[in-house]
């Protein structure tokens, strides 16, 4: 499954941790913070799960 979010939605969504912009990683069904923290948020059944407790830290 690929991330299918409207572009207008991605424009208004922000990382709940650092308030950075999010970009869709379609290959992994995730939203990646392009801001300071770089957290990666899952997308389940087409719904972004923007909870810091559900996020993973970027691979080092």
Protein Blocks (a to p, Z undefined) as FASTA:
>chain_A
ZZdddfklmmmpccfklopacdddfknopacdfblnopacddeehiacdbfklpccddZZ
